[in-house]
Amino acid sequence: MTGKDGLPSSVVETIAGFTAGIATTLCLHPLDLIKTRLQVDRTSSSRIGGSLRVVRQIFHKEGRLTAFYRGLTPNIIGNSSSWALYFLFYDNVKDILGTWRLRCNLDSEQQRRQLLTSFDYFIASGSAGIITSVLTNPVWVIKTRMLATGFNSPGAYTSFTTGAVQILRSEGIPGFYRGLVPSLFGVSHGALQFMAYEKLKLHRTNVDSKKGQQQLTNMDFFVISSISKVFAGSITYPYQVLRSRLQMYDAHLAYRGLRDAIAQVWATEGLAGFYKGLGPNLFRVLPSTWVTFLVYENTRAYLPKVISNGS
Protein backbone atom coordinates (compact mmCIF):
# COMPACT_ATOMS: atom_id res chain seq x y z
CA MET A 1 0.00 0.00 0.00
CA THR A 2 1.28 3.46 -0.95
CA GLY A 3 0.54 6.68 0.90
CA LYS A 4 -0.55 9.90 -0.76
CA ASP A 5 3.02 11.14 -0.73
CA GLY A 6 4.10 8.17 -2.85
CA LEU A 7 6.11 6.46 -0.10
CA PRO A 8 5.03 2.83 0.48
CA SER A 9 3.65 2.30 3.98
CA SER A 10 5.78 -0.83 4.37
CA VAL A 11 8.91 1.28 3.87
CA VAL A 12 7.74 3.83 6.44
CA GLU A 13 6.92 1.09 8.96
CA THR A 14 10.27 -0.63 8.43
CA ILE A 15 12.33 2.55 8.81
CA ALA A 16 10.29 3.66 11.85
CA GLY A 17 10.76 0.29 13.53
CA PHE A 18 14.47 0.23 12.68
CA THR A 19 14.94 3.73 14.14
CA ALA A 20 12.98 2.88 17.28
CA GLY A 21 15.10 -0.23 17.84
CA ILE A 22 18.36 1.70 17.61
CA ALA A 23 17.14 4.51 19.91
CA THR A 24 15.86 2.06 22.53
CA THR A 25 19.11 0.09 22.55
CA LEU A 26 21.34 3.15 22.84
CA CYS A 27 19.28 4.48 25.76
CA LEU A 28 18.78 1.28 27.72
CA HIS A 29 21.59 -1.13 26.84
CA PRO A 30 23.26 -0.93 30.30
CA LEU A 31 19.97 -1.99 31.95
CA ASP A 32 19.68 -4.87 29.50
CA LEU A 33 23.21 -5.99 30.35
CA ILE A 34 22.51 -5.90 34.11
CA LYS A 35 19.22 -7.77 33.60
CA THR A 36 20.99 -10.50 31.63
CA ARG A 37 23.69 -10.88 34.27
CA LEU A 38 21.02 -11.27 36.96
CA GLN A 39 19.11 -13.84 34.93
CA VAL A 40 22.15 -16.10 34.69
CA ASP A 41 23.32 -15.42 38.26
CA ARG A 42 22.79 -18.52 40.41
CA THR A 43 23.64 -16.98 43.78
CA SER A 44 20.81 -16.32 46.21
CA SER A 45 20.69 -12.60 46.87
CA SER A 46 17.99 -9.98 47.12
CA ARG A 47 16.88 -8.29 43.91
CA ILE A 48 18.28 -4.89 44.91
CA GLY A 49 21.39 -6.29 46.58
CA GLY A 50 22.06 -8.57 43.62
CA SER A 51 21.70 -5.69 41.17
CA LEU A 52 24.12 -3.51 43.11
CA ARG A 53 26.62 -6.36 43.38
CA VAL A 54 26.50 -6.95 39.63
CA VAL A 55 26.89 -3.22 38.90
CA ARG A 56 29.92 -2.96 41.20
CA GLN A 57 31.50 -6.06 39.70
CA ILE A 58 31.09 -4.82 36.12
CA PHE A 59 32.36 -1.34 36.98
CA HIS A 60 35.45 -2.40 38.92
CA LYS A 61 36.49 -5.58 37.12
CA GLU A 62 35.48 -5.15 33.49
CA GLY A 63 36.38 -1.62 32.42
CA ARG A 64 34.23 0.86 34.32
CA LEU A 65 31.59 2.69 32.25
CA THR A 66 32.56 1.20 28.89
CA ALA A 67 31.94 -2.29 30.28
CA PHE A 68 28.21 -1.52 30.50
CA TYR A 69 28.12 -1.32 26.71
CA ARG A 70 29.61 -4.75 26.06
CA GLY A 71 27.49 -6.52 23.44
CA LEU A 72 26.09 -3.24 22.12
CA THR A 73 26.62 -4.25 18.48
CA PRO A 74 24.54 -7.47 18.53
CA ASN A 75 21.95 -5.71 20.67
CA ILE A 76 21.60 -2.88 18.15
CA ILE A 77 21.51 -5.37 15.27
CA GLY A 78 18.94 -7.49 17.10
CA ASN A 79 16.65 -4.68 18.24
CA SER A 80 16.77 -2.63 15.06
CA SER A 81 16.23 -5.61 12.75
CA SER A 82 13.57 -7.11 15.03
CA TRP A 83 11.47 -3.95 15.19
CA ALA A 84 11.99 -3.23 11.49
CA LEU A 85 10.87 -6.74 10.49
CA TYR A 86 8.11 -6.78 13.09
CA PHE A 87 6.44 -3.57 11.90
CA LEU A 88 6.96 -4.57 8.25
CA PHE A 89 5.16 -7.90 8.69
CA TYR A 90 2.62 -6.38 11.07
CA ASP A 91 1.69 -3.71 8.53
CA ASN A 92 1.37 -6.25 5.71
CA VAL A 93 -0.78 -8.68 7.68
CA LYS A 94 -3.05 -5.82 8.78
CA ASP A 95 -3.32 -4.74 5.15
CA ILE A 96 -4.31 -8.26 4.10
CA LEU A 97 -6.90 -8.58 6.87
CA GLY A 98 -8.29 -5.11 6.14
CA THR A 99 -8.67 -5.90 2.44
CA TRP A 100 -10.41 -9.16 3.24
CA ARG A 101 -12.83 -7.50 5.64
CA LEU A 102 -13.56 -4.72 3.15
CA ARG A 103 -14.56 -7.24 0.51
CA CYS A 104 -16.71 -9.14 2.98
CA ASN A 105 -18.52 -6.02 4.25
CA LEU A 106 -19.03 -3.78 1.24
CA ASP A 107 -22.52 -2.80 2.41
CA SER A 108 -21.47 -1.70 5.89
CA GLU A 109 -20.20 1.88 6.13
CA GLN A 110 -19.53 1.51 9.85
CA GLN A 111 -17.32 -1.52 9.29
CA ARG A 112 -15.52 0.28 6.48
CA ARG A 113 -14.44 2.96 8.94
CA GLN A 114 -13.31 0.46 11.53
CA LEU A 115 -12.33 -2.58 9.50
CA LEU A 116 -10.02 -4.37 11.88
CA THR A 117 -11.25 -5.99 15.06
CA SER A 118 -9.30 -6.66 18.24
CA PHE A 119 -8.84 -10.25 17.06
CA ASP A 120 -7.40 -9.01 13.75
CA TYR A 121 -4.79 -6.95 15.59
CA PHE A 122 -4.00 -9.96 17.79
CA ILE A 123 -3.51 -12.20 14.73
CA ALA A 124 -1.43 -9.60 12.88
CA SER A 125 0.82 -8.98 15.88
CA GLY A 126 1.17 -12.66 16.70
CA SER A 127 2.05 -13.56 13.11
CA ALA A 128 4.62 -10.77 12.91
CA GLY A 129 6.10 -11.84 16.24
CA ILE A 130 6.51 -15.48 15.20
CA ILE A 131 8.17 -14.63 11.87
CA THR A 132 10.46 -12.06 13.49
CA SER A 133 11.47 -14.44 16.30
CA VAL A 134 12.46 -17.15 13.83
CA LEU A 135 14.48 -14.75 11.66
CA THR A 136 16.31 -12.92 14.46
CA ASN A 137 16.90 -15.69 17.04
CA PRO A 138 20.55 -16.20 15.94
CA VAL A 139 21.30 -12.56 16.79
CA TRP A 140 19.73 -12.90 20.24
CA VAL A 141 21.78 -16.02 21.01
CA ILE A 142 25.02 -14.13 20.36
CA LYS A 143 23.77 -11.03 22.20
CA THR A 144 22.76 -12.98 25.31
CA ARG A 145 26.10 -14.78 25.50
CA MET A 146 28.05 -11.55 25.12
CA LEU A 147 26.01 -9.73 27.75
CA ALA A 148 26.22 -12.66 30.16
CA THR A 149 30.03 -12.64 30.23
CA GLY A 150 32.73 -10.04 30.68
CA PHE A 151 35.24 -9.50 27.88
CA ASN A 152 37.97 -11.09 30.01
CA SER A 153 35.97 -14.22 30.85
CA PRO A 154 37.26 -17.56 29.47
CA GLY A 155 35.71 -18.30 26.09
CA ALA A 156 33.95 -14.91 25.89
CA TYR A 157 33.14 -13.70 22.39
CA THR A 158 35.28 -10.71 21.41
CA SER A 159 32.84 -9.53 18.75
CA PHE A 160 29.57 -10.33 17.02
CA THR A 161 31.36 -11.96 14.08
CA THR A 162 33.60 -14.04 16.35
CA GLY A 163 30.55 -15.29 18.24
CA ALA A 164 28.78 -16.30 15.02
CA VAL A 165 31.84 -18.20 13.76
CA GLN A 166 32.36 -20.02 17.08
CA ILE A 167 28.72 -21.09 17.31
CA LEU A 168 28.76 -22.34 13.72
CA ARG A 169 31.93 -24.34 14.31
CA SER A 170 31.07 -25.83 17.70
CA GLU A 171 27.28 -26.18 17.59
CA GLY A 172 26.29 -25.92 13.96
CA ILE A 173 23.09 -24.27 12.71
CA PRO A 174 20.97 -25.60 15.66
CA GLY A 175 23.15 -23.53 18.01
CA PHE A 176 21.71 -20.34 16.55
CA TYR A 177 18.19 -21.43 17.50
CA ARG A 178 18.61 -22.21 21.18
CA GLY A 179 15.79 -20.71 23.22
CA LEU A 180 13.51 -20.28 20.21
CA VAL A 181 10.58 -22.19 21.75
CA PRO A 182 10.36 -19.97 24.88
CA SER A 183 10.59 -16.95 22.57
CA LEU A 184 7.61 -18.18 20.60
CA PHE A 185 5.61 -18.56 23.81
CA GLY A 186 6.42 -14.92 24.56
CA VAL A 187 4.78 -13.84 21.30
CA SER A 188 1.40 -13.86 23.06
CA HIS A 189 2.55 -10.94 25.22
CA GLY A 190 3.33 -8.78 22.19
CA ALA A 191 0.10 -9.80 20.48
CA LEU A 192 -1.98 -8.69 23.46
CA GLN A 193 0.03 -5.49 23.83
CA PHE A 194 -0.46 -4.43 20.22
CA MET A 195 -4.13 -5.40 20.24
CA ALA A 196 -4.69 -3.06 23.19
CA TYR A 197 -2.39 -0.38 21.76
CA GLU A 198 -4.20 -0.21 18.42
CA LYS A 199 -7.69 -0.17 19.93
CA LEU A 200 -6.71 2.53 22.44
CA LYS A 201 -5.19 4.61 19.63
CA LEU A 202 -8.37 4.24 17.60
CA HIS A 203 -10.52 5.23 20.56
CA ARG A 204 -8.35 8.24 21.35
CA THR A 205 -8.31 9.32 17.70
CA ASN A 206 -12.11 9.21 17.57
CA VAL A 207 -12.33 11.31 20.75
CA ASP A 208 -9.80 13.84 19.46
CA SER A 209 -11.47 14.12 16.05
CA LYS A 210 -14.70 15.19 17.74
CA LYS A 211 -12.72 17.94 19.49
CA GLY A 212 -11.17 19.08 16.21
CA GLN A 213 -7.70 17.67 16.98
CA GLN A 214 -6.13 16.02 13.93
CA GLN A 215 -3.41 13.80 15.39
CA LEU A 216 -2.33 12.18 18.63
CA THR A 217 0.30 13.85 20.81
CA ASN A 218 3.40 12.37 22.41
CA MET A 219 1.56 12.34 25.72
CA ASP A 220 -1.15 10.23 24.10
CA PHE A 221 1.44 7.72 22.88
CA PHE A 222 3.11 7.74 26.30
CA VAL A 223 -0.14 6.92 28.12
CA ILE A 224 -1.46 4.45 25.54
CA SER A 225 1.81 2.49 25.34
CA SER A 226 1.96 2.33 29.15
CA ILE A 227 -1.60 1.05 29.50
CA SER A 228 -1.17 -1.54 26.76
CA LYS A 229 2.10 -2.78 28.28
CA VAL A 230 0.59 -3.11 31.76
CA PHE A 231 -2.46 -4.85 30.27
CA ALA A 232 -0.38 -7.43 28.38
CA GLY A 233 2.02 -7.90 31.29
CA SER A 234 -0.79 -8.47 33.78
CA ILE A 235 -2.34 -11.20 31.64
CA THR A 236 0.83 -13.06 30.63
CA TYR A 237 2.95 -12.54 33.75
CA PRO A 238 1.77 -15.72 35.54
CA TYR A 239 3.41 -17.72 32.75
CA GLN A 240 6.75 -16.09 33.59
CA VAL A 241 6.37 -16.99 37.26
CA LEU A 242 5.53 -20.61 36.46
CA ARG A 243 8.37 -20.82 33.94
CA SER A 244 10.83 -19.55 36.55
CA ARG A 245 9.57 -22.01 39.16
CA LEU A 246 9.91 -24.91 36.74
CA GLN A 247 13.38 -23.80 35.60
CA MET A 248 14.82 -23.85 39.13
CA TYR A 249 17.52 -26.47 39.64
CA ASP A 250 15.40 -28.30 42.23
CA ALA A 251 12.11 -27.93 40.36
CA HIS A 252 11.84 -31.68 39.83
CA LEU A 253 11.77 -32.12 43.61
CA ALA A 254 9.19 -29.40 44.23
CA TYR A 255 6.79 -29.88 41.32
CA ARG A 256 5.60 -32.85 39.29
CA GLY A 257 4.88 -30.67 36.28
CA LEU A 258 3.06 -27.53 35.15
CA ARG A 259 -0.33 -28.52 36.55
CA ASP A 260 1.17 -29.36 39.91
CA ALA A 261 3.03 -26.04 39.99
CA ILE A 262 -0.19 -24.14 39.27
CA ALA A 263 -2.04 -26.08 41.96
CA GLN A 264 0.67 -25.54 44.58
CA VAL A 265 1.04 -21.81 43.91
CA TRP A 266 -2.73 -21.35 44.07
CA ALA A 267 -3.08 -23.41 47.25
CA THR A 268 -0.22 -21.85 49.21
CA GLU A 269 0.05 -18.32 47.81
CA GLY A 270 -3.28 -17.59 46.19
CA LEU A 271 -3.75 -15.36 43.15
CA ALA A 272 -1.01 -13.00 44.36
CA GLY A 273 1.53 -15.81 43.98
CA PHE A 274 1.16 -15.70 40.22
CA TYR A 275 2.10 -12.01 40.18
CA LYS A 276 5.21 -11.97 42.35
CA GLY A 277 7.74 -9.52 40.94
CA LEU A 278 5.27 -7.88 38.56
CA GLY A 279 6.04 -4.39 39.86
CA PRO A 280 9.83 -4.56 39.38
CA ASN A 281 9.32 -6.20 36.00
CA LEU A 282 7.10 -3.37 34.75
CA PHE A 283 9.50 -0.80 36.18
CA ARG A 284 12.21 -2.35 34.02
CA VAL A 285 10.26 -2.76 30.77
CA LEU A 286 8.18 0.44 30.72
CA PRO A 287 11.10 2.79 29.85
CA SER A 288 11.90 0.58 26.87
CA THR A 289 8.25 0.69 25.82
CA TRP A 290 8.12 4.49 26.03
CA VAL A 291 11.26 5.04 23.97
CA THR A 292 10.28 2.46 21.35
CA PHE A 293 6.78 3.74 20.69
CA LEU A 294 7.55 7.46 20.92
CA VAL A 295 10.40 7.13 18.41
CA TYR A 296 8.39 4.78 16.19
CA GLU A 297 5.28 6.96 16.06
CA ASN A 298 7.20 10.20 15.48
CA THR A 299 9.39 8.67 12.76
CA ARG A 300 6.29 7.17 11.15
CA ALA A 301 4.55 10.55 11.19
CA TYR A 302 7.38 12.82 10.08
CA LEU A 303 9.37 10.63 7.66
CA PRO A 304 6.90 11.02 4.75
CA LYS A 305 6.81 14.79 5.35
CA VAL A 306 10.59 15.08 5.33
CA ILE A 307 10.89 13.07 2.12
CA SER A 308 8.01 14.97 0.50
CA ASN A 309 9.58 18.35 1.34
CA GLY A 310 12.97 17.22 0.13
CA SER A 311 11.74 15.99 -3.24
Helices and strands as residue ranges (DSSP letters): H 9-40, H 47-61, G 64-69, H 72-104, H 109-113, H 118-148, H 160-170, G 173-177, H 180-185, H 187-210, H 218-247, H 251-254, H 258-269, G 271-275, H 278-310
